Amino acid sequence: MAMNQTPQGETKQTVTRTIDAPAKDIFDVLTLPQRHEEFDGSGMVRADEKSDRIQKVGDVFTMNMHGDHMGGDYQTDNHVVAYDENKLVGWKTAPAGTQPPGWQWVYRLEDNGAGSTDVTLEYDWSDVTDQDLLAKNLFPLVSEEQMAESLEKLAAAVN
């Protein structure tokens, strides 16, 4: 069975998990790019490139990455497109020095009232319009299993 279980034509994947930590603590980890490698379930994130904490929509942070689809090591610029303190953070990713081609990662945090937080991770490539890129059939580059692993690692990073 193929790793990619997203039905043909789908342009988004979502996974949710309850993490036994307050939303504030989870948000703290998510908004510090130097910690992103700790909760990367894809194995592509290596380290941040001396990025500051994410503080608002419009911020850009650079990550050092590795992936066969890019021929090995590369960098991404991540443009923050969603930010609501302790509730929401998301970014559109692009090869360093370019504008985002249309896919984004969004984390939604919902305090469930029991000292834990329901965390939803959404990977959305519905805004990708570059036909050459779409023809490469890379999407989704990260599987739902890898996304679930990211939330598992996020839980470990927070606690």
C-alpha positions in Angstrom: 0.0 0.0 0.0 1.3 3.5 -0.9 2.2 5.9 1.9 0.0 8.6 0.2 -3.5 7.6 1.1 -5.1 11.0 0.2 -7.8 10.4 -2.4 -7.1 11.8 -5.9 -8.2 15.4 -6.2 -7.9 16.1 -2.5 -5.9 19.3 -1.7 -5.8 19.1 2.1 -4.9 16.7 4.9 -5.8 17.2 8.6 -4.8 15.4 11.7 -5.9 16.1 15.3 -4.5 14.9 18.7 -5.1 15.8 22.3 -1.9 17.0 24.0 -1.7 17.0 27.8 -0.4 20.6 28.1 -1.9 24.1 28.1 -2.3 25.8 24.7 0.1 28.5 25.8 3.0 25.9 26.3 2.2 24.3 22.9 2.1 27.7 21.2 5.4 28.6 22.7 7.0 25.6 21.0 5.3 26.1 17.7 6.3 29.8 17.5 10.0 29.1 18.1 11.5 28.0 14.8 14.7 26.6 16.5 12.4 23.9 18.0 10.7 22.9 14.8 13.1 20.0 14.1 12.0 18.5 17.4 8.4 17.9 16.2 9.0 17.2 12.5 7.5 13.9 11.6 8.6 14.1 7.9 12.4 13.9 8.7 13.0 16.9 6.3 13.5 19.7 8.9 17.2 20.0 10.0 17.4 23.3 11.9 16.3 26.9 11.8 18.6 29.6 10.2 18.9 31.8 13.3 15.2 32.8 13.1 13.4 34.9 15.7 10.2 33.8 17.5 7.1 34.0 15.3 5.1 37.1 16.5 2.7 38.1 13.8 1.3 37.5 10.3 4.0 38.7 7.8 6.9 37.3 9.7 9.3 35.1 7.7 11.5 32.4 9.1 14.1 30.4 7.3 14.7 26.6 7.8 17.5 24.3 6.8 15.9 21.2 5.2 16.8 17.9 3.5 14.8 16.0 0.9 15.4 13.8 -2.1 12.7 15.8 -4.0 15.1 18.8 -3.8 18.3 16.9 -4.4 19.4 16.9 -0.8 20.0 19.9 1.4 18.0 23.1 0.8 16.4 26.1 2.6 12.9 27.3 2.9 11.4 30.7 3.7 8.2 30.3 5.7 5.8 33.2 5.4 3.5 33.5 8.5 -0.1 33.7 7.2 -2.0 32.9 10.4 -1.4 34.0 14.0 -3.7 34.2 17.0 -1.8 33.9 20.3 -2.3 30.5 21.9 -4.9 29.5 19.3 -3.5 29.5 15.8 -0.2 29.7 13.8 0.4 28.9 10.2 2.8 29.6 7.3 3.2 29.2 3.6 6.5 27.5 2.6 8.7 28.5 -0.3 12.2 27.6 -1.6 14.5 30.3 0.0 14.4 33.6 -1.9 11.1 32.8 -3.7 7.5 33.6 -3.1 5.3 30.8 -1.7 3.9 28.6 -4.5 0.7 27.9 -2.5 0.9 25.2 0.2 0.6 26.0 3.9 0.8 24.4 7.3 -1.6 25.5 10.0 -1.7 24.5 13.7 -5.0 25.1 15.5 -5.1 24.9 19.3 -8.3 24.4 21.3 -8.2 24.4 25.1 -10.5 21.5 26.0 -10.9 22.7 29.6 -9.1 19.8 31.3 -5.5 21.2 31.2 -5.0 19.7 27.8 -5.3 21.0 24.3 -6.8 19.6 21.1 -4.2 20.3 18.4 -5.1 20.2 14.7 -2.5 20.2 12.0 -3.6 21.1 8.5 -1.5 20.7 5.3 -3.3 22.5 2.5 -2.1 22.8 -1.1 -5.3 24.0 -2.6 -3.7 27.4 -3.6 -1.0 25.8 -5.8 -1.6 26.9 -9.3 1.7 26.3 -11.0 0.9 23.5 -13.6 4.5 22.4 -13.9 4.7 21.9 -10.1 1.3 20.1 -10.0 2.4 17.9 -12.9 5.3 16.6 -10.7 2.6 15.0 -8.6 4.5 15.8 -5.3 1.3 16.6 -3.3 1.0 15.5 -0.6 4.7 15.5 0.0 4.1 14.6 3.7 1.7 11.8 4.5 -1.0 11.8 7.2 1.0 9.3 9.1 4.0 11.7 9.1 1.7 14.5 10.2 0.4 12.4 13.1 4.0 11.7 14.0 4.6 15.4 14.1 1.8 15.9 16.7 3.2 13.0 18.7 6.6 14.6 18.7 5.1 18.0 19.5 3.5 16.4 22.6 6.9 15.0 23.7 8.6 18.4 23.0 6.1 20.3 25.2 6.2 17.9 28.2 
